[in-house]
Amino acid sequence: MTANLAPSPADPLAQDVDTLTRDGIVGRKGAFARDWAERMREDMMTAFWEAIQRPGGAVGRGPRRWYVELHPEAISGFAELASHPWVTGMCERVLGPDYQIVEIGFDTPFQGAMNQPWHRDFPSPAETYRDRRITSLAFNLTGVDVTPDMGPFQIAPGTQWDDGRGWKHEMFPDRALWPRFEERAVKKYPEMGDISCRSALTMHRGTAHPSPIARPVLVLGVDAPGAGHAALHDMMVRRAFHEGLPPSVRDHLVSRVVETLVPITQKHDIEGLVMGSED
């Protein structure tokens, strides 16, 4: 990782890499047009109503909160997202030139969703807790302008380096440790068109959602070679779609090329989120 680069006007990404390394999250305002984000929201909600009707299509992440994995074709702006200069630049700087796009999906809370427990999305590898090297990234894009009543995403900056091997499933710290995360906690209020880049190891949670408006947020998961998260997913693309992708996307996409898409039955179920939490 090139996190030791000093920010400079000639190297605009360096400041963002530095922020990511320090905080575990960084954002870029207005990366996409609002009409692009609106189409993304429509794609996510269409996919949700299809997925919720079949076993394994939508996985619970707490009461009134679900996660849905997608095939890239389900998002009409997938190629624009995966080839965006900020996305490719952050991936190259942090994960190296051979980064791998391993997942696309979305999380959506509805009215009645509660505070999640503080968690990370998978156990920390030694490369991160020991060597302080980020080996995977999650890019998030909101489908709505987030307001305080929409259960905003809450994150504890700097906690991506926490060891976590003594936590339940190496992902869920005991409640006795929560005050440390709450002291650092920041709620995020992105608008349509904004994008963030984070380590999924930075401690975070969704918060209570009394609004009648759902808050879908797209997730693009990217690995450094060898990180291993592709084994948790099974993306597919049809041949014509694959051939139509720009090389800057196609060469990094870990996906089966098929004649017919098969709905995804999700493999990555975060058990500790199923029951949710009220604190």
N, C-alpha and C positions, 0 to 999 in steps of 0.2 A: 504494500500500500504506500502511496506517495503522500502520506499525511504530514510529512515534515516540510513540505513546500511552504515557503513564506508567501503570503498574499501579495499580489502586485497587480497594477492596472493592466499589465501585458498578459496576465494569466488569471482571468476572472474566475475560473473554477477553483483556484487555489483557496480562496476565502471560504467557499462552500465545503470543500474537503476538510478544511481546518475546523469549521463549525460542526460538521458531522462527527469528526474525530473527538471533539470536546464534548458535545452534547448528545450524540447518538441520533440526531435528527437535524435536518436542514430543509428549507422550503424555497420555492421559486414562485413568486406571484405572477399571475397572468400568463402562464406558459402556453395555455391553449385558449382559443376563442370561446365565448360563452355558448355559441350555438353548437360547437363541437362537444362541449361538456353536457349540453342538453341532450344531444343524441346519445351520449354515453349513459346518461341517467335512464333514458327510455330503454336502451338495450339491457341495462341491469335489471330494471323492474320487469321487463318481459321475460328475462331469464329466470327471475325469482319465481314468478307465478307458474312457470313450467316446472322448475326444479322442486318446488314444495309439494308437488303432487306425486312424486315418485320416491321410493325408499332410497336413502343415501344421497338424494339430490341436493337437499339443503340441510346442513348440519347445525344443530343448536349450539349457540355460544352464550347461553344464559336465557332466562325468560324473555320472550318476544324479541329475540336477536338471533340471526342466522348468518351462516357463511355459505357461499355457493361458489364452487369452482367452475370455470368455463373453458371451453375450447376457444382459441384466439378468434375464430370467425364470428363468435357471438358478439364481439365488440367491433362495430363498424369502423372505428378509428384506431384499431390495433396497430396497423403499420405506422401511422403517424405518431402514436405514443412510443412505440419501441424504437423508432428512428429519430426521436426528438433530440437535438444536439445536447441539451442538458442531461437527458437520461443517458445517452451513450457516453457522454463525457464523464459523468459521475461513475458509471460502471467501469469504464476503462481505467480511471484514476484509482479507484478503490479496489476493484476486483481483478484488474489486469485485462489485457487485450483479448483474452479468450473467455470472457465472461459468458455465462449460460442463462438464458431466460427459461425458467423452469415452472412458472406458475402464473396464471391470471385468474382472478376471482373477485368477489366482493363481499363485504360485510354490511349488513343492514339491520339497525335497530328500528323497531316500531314503538308506538305509544305503549308504555308500560314496561319497557326494558329498564333493568335496574343497574346499579353500579356493579361492574365486574370485579373480581378479586385482582389485585396487582399480579401481573404475570409477564412472562416473555413467551414467544411463540414456539420455541424449541430449546433444548439444552445447549449451553454454551460449549463450543469446542475448545480444546487447549490452545489453539491458535489465537483465540480471542481472550479468554480469561488469563492465560499465561503470557502470551506474546503480544497482546494488544493489537491484533490484526483483525479487521472486519472481513469476513468471508462470505457474507450474503447481505443483500439489500432488499428492502421493500419500498416500492414507490406507491404512494397513495394519492388518489384524486377524488375529491368530493363530487357528488351528484347534485348537491344543493348548497346554497349559502348557509353556513352553519350559524345558528343562533343559540343562546344559552339554554333554551329549553329543548334542544335537539340532542341531548346526551353527548356533548362534545368529547372527542378523544382527549385523554389526559395522559401525559407522559412525564417521567422523572428523568430529566437530563443527566447524562454522565453515568447512568447505571448499566450501560452496555458492557462495562468491564467487570461487573460483579461476577464472582465465581459461580455461585448458585448450585454447586454440586451437593450441598446439604439440604436443598429445598425439595419439596414433594415433586416428583417427576423431574427434578432439576429445573423447574419452571415456576413453581408457586411457593414463594417465601411464606413462612409462618406469619400470622397477624402481628406478632410482637415486633416484626421488622418493618411493618407498614409505615410507622411514623417517619422513618427516614425518606421513604418515597414521597409521602405527603408533604414533607418540608420542601422538597424540590419541585413538586408537581406543577405543571403548566397545562392549562386547557387550550386547545387549538380551535380557532374559528376561521377555517379556510373558506374561500368563496369559489364558485364555479370557475374553472380554468386554472386554478392554482394546483401545484403539485408539490409533494414533499418526498424526501428520501430519508430513510431511517434504517438503523439496525433493528431487526425484529427482536434482538436481545435487550434493547433498552426497555426498562420496566414501564408498563403502560396498562391502561384499562379504558373501556367504554364506560360512560357515566349514565346516570338515570335520565330517562327520555320521556317526559310528560307530553311532548308535542304530538299532535295528530299527524304530523308530516314525517314520513320515513326519512332516514338519513343514509342512503347507500353510498359506500365509498369503495372505489376500485382499488385492487391490490395487484401490482406487478411484482413477482418475486424473481430475483436474479442471484445467481451463485457465482463464486469463484470456482475454477476447476477443482474437483475433489471434495467440495463441500457436502455433496451427497443428497441434497433435498429433492432432486429430480425423481428419486426412487419413491417419494411420497405422493407423486402426482402422475397423471397419465394424459397429458395433452395430446390432441390429435388435430391434424389439418388435412383437408382434402388436397389432392394433387394440384389442381388448378390454383387454389389459394396459395399454396406453398410456392409454386413457380412464379406467382405474381408479386411476392414479397420482394422488397429491395434486398440486395445482398447483405447490407448492414444489419438487417433483421434476420433473414433466413439463416445466415451463417452462425447465429448465436442461439437459435431457437431449438430447444430440446423437445422434440415432438415427433410422434409417429405420423407418417404420411399414409393416408388411407383413402379408399374409394368412398366409404360411407362413414359419417361420424356416428359414434356410439355415445349416448349420454354418460357423463362421468358419475361413477359411484365413488365418493370421496374416501381416501385412505388416511388423511391427516385429521384426526378427530382429537381436539384438545379437551380431554376428559374433565379437567378441573373447571371448565367454563360452562359445562352443560347445565348445572343447577343454578348458576349465577350467584350473586352475593348482594346483600344489603348491609351497609355499614353506616 
